[in-house]
């Protein structure tokens, strides 16, 4: 049975279960997280936990999705989409890079990659709740900026992918492969400023 065939049920202690599960998954990983420990940390019975989430994969996907959506909403709420492309790109890029280099963002990524072969639904759900949202929102903004004569491009989705990759330059590969263990705010600003400069050189009107 795949995760897609299962369904979650929301109730009074739903958020409580999610908060407990988030803490356990981040501490122990997907494989190491036990239902007993999640129920203990969330301060609910196993019966209550299973009534909401009949499968641990479903619970993990909900935790990852909720966090990714929260990050996406937070970014969109804070960023002035009517500002210049340089300002919008800088704000968006910094928010994006802060999240993917955060402890939570790294662990979610590593868990999804580690489990994607056995449980492909996990990777697909993560992509749809995180990278795909970033890609779609940025492409929509690019179309808007192009209509105002600020950008010039033929493929907004490709441009969104390229900007995301530019924002990961240098620090992301070294972080993922363990060359460094954290990324400073100064490094985030440096990488994103360079990404914006490169992007605007290619797509600025």
FENVENJO-V683071 format. One record per run of one state. SS is the DSSP state (A for helix, B for strand, O for the rest). FROM is the first residue (numbers start at 1). TO is the last residue. If there is no record, write none. Layout:
BEGIN
SS/FROM/TO ; SS/FROM/TO
END
This chain:
BEGIN
O/1/2 ; A/3/5 ; O/6/13 ; A/14/32 ; O/33/34 ; A/35/42 ; O/43/45 ; A/46/52 ; O/53/55 ; A/56/78 ; O/79/84 ; A/85/100 ; O/101/102 ; A/103/115 ; O/116/119 ; A/120/129 ; O/130/130 ; A/131/147 ; O/148/150 ; B/151/151 ; O/152/155 ; A/156/167 ; O/168/170 ; A/171/176 ; O/177/184 ; A/185/203 ; B/204/204 ; O/205/205
END
